[in-house]
Structure formats: C-alpha cells, structure tokens
C-alpha cells in the first residue's frame, strides 16, 4: 500500500508540476524509453544468475504486499513455539518426532494454520527439532549452524535487492546514451528549420530526464524498500532461532517464548500480557 502511494506521489509531483508550465506531450518519447529500459533490462539479464532474475520478477508482488509477517503471525508463532516446547518438556524431545516428520499432517502444527502453511519457516523449525530428537544438545553449535543457514538465506535475498539497486545505478548512464544518440540525430538534421531542431533536441533531453527520474524516483526506492521488507521478514526466522536456543538451554517454555518475544520490533511485538493470555487458552497438546 505505502509503495503504491509513494509512486503516485512521485509521478504526480514530477509530471503534475511540469504540466503547469510545460507540454506533457513533449515527454512522450518511446524511442528514448526503449533505449534506456531495453538496454537496462538487457544488462540486468546479463549481470545476474537465473535465481536472481526469477526472484526479481517475484519481488514485484513483495513490494506491493509489504512485509509478509504481521502481528497476528508473530502471536501465532509464539503460540506454536510454546506448544511445541511444552510437549517436549512433558514427554521428551522424542515425542516431537512424529510431528516434525510430517508437519502438514501434524495435529500440533495443524492448530496454527499460518505457520503450518509457511513452508520455509515450518521446514526450518522442524529441521532443528529433528536434530534435537537425534541427540543434538549443544546450543552454541546448533546456533552456529542456524546463523549460517539464515545468513545464506539473507544473502540470496540481498542479491535481489542489490541487483535492483545496480539497475537503478545504471539507468542514468543509459539516459545519457539515449541523449547522445538524440544529439547525433539532431546534428544529422542541422539544416532543418528551428521548430524541427527544437523537437529533436527536446527528445534528446528527455533521455537524460527519464534516466535520472527512473533511477532516483522509482528503481532506487524500490531496491531500498525491498531490502527493508526482506530485513523485516527475517525477524520471523530469528524469532524461531532464539526460542529454540532457549529451549535447548533448558529454560521453561514460557521463558523461551519470552526471549523470542523480546527480539521483535515494537510494530509487531505483542505485550507480555497478550501473550500470557493467549498461551493460557491454548488447547492441550499430546
């Protein structure tokens, strides 16, 4: 929502302001747009691997939707963490084996549909619960592995936002290329009357304008917004990690969950009283 509002403000301010004193029709130069955007997209394809190209295409939806995890997602996450740790404390880590092997058929996870249907988060949680059932009991070693996995995932997302930023950085230069080509066309028509030369010069200058406008008004803000969204969504996995390490260190389920709650930003963090009330009303696990 905010992304769309921001883009509307940018376009409205720039083109609305120009329309007060200028003719918007002059800015319509499809050839300049083709040179700049076509050249930029081509360079983008050459510079990035397939995974980044696919991720960049999917990132449009991410920009429109914003962060995937809202406060209700975190409340449910804290609930599933508490239920899982409570079961492990009462019946031992081996009691988790059936749930982690088939999480989508698990009655434990089935009570928390948002978490259960989040493939990446559910798989991450179950993988480390599985390590517990196999006898992994050294928290700092498991934490190191978690950090490495999360860093890899972060790097994959960072590659997408960085590629978009590189695209933004290249577009002004391509605008200059389009402008230079426009000047070449103008110079080849130097014998034409002033009204024709004026149109050709204006077309060339639109290339410079469009390159700078797309870079600083659209693409660079998109890259920045995408990076912020990825960072915000990364807190969800960090929350799981912190709670798991607390559980491995032998803390009570309530304490492990409180560690995780404290790691959240104020925008999505439920209060201690909210979490306590929700945990008290959870269905029994078995």
HELIX and SHEET records of a PDB file:
HELIX    1   1 UNK A    2  UNK A   21  1                                  20    
HELIX    2   2 UNK A   24  UNK A   27  5                                   4    
HELIX    3   3 UNK A   30  UNK A   33  1                                   4    
HELIX    4   4 UNK A   34  UNK A   38  3                                   5    
HELIX    5   5 UNK A   39  UNK A   47  1                                   9    
HELIX    6   6 UNK A   50  UNK A   65  1                                  16    
HELIX    7   7 UNK A   71  UNK A   91  1                                  21    
HELIX    8   8 UNK A   93  UNK A   96  5                                   4    
HELIX    9   9 UNK A   97  UNK A  101  1                                   5    
HELIX   10  10 UNK A  103  UNK A  105  5                                   3    
HELIX   11  11 UNK A  107  UNK A  110  1                                   4    
HELIX   12  12 UNK A  113  UNK A  116  1                                   4    
HELIX   13  13 UNK A  119  UNK A  133  1                                  15    
HELIX   14  14 UNK A  139  UNK A  188  1                                  50    
HELIX   15  15 UNK A  194  UNK A  213  1                                  20    
HELIX   16  16 UNK A  214  UNK A  219  3                                   6    
HELIX   17  17 UNK A  220  UNK A  248  1                                  29    
HELIX   18  18 UNK A  253  UNK A  262  1                                  10    
HELIX   19  19 UNK A  272  UNK A  280  1                                   9    
END                                                                             
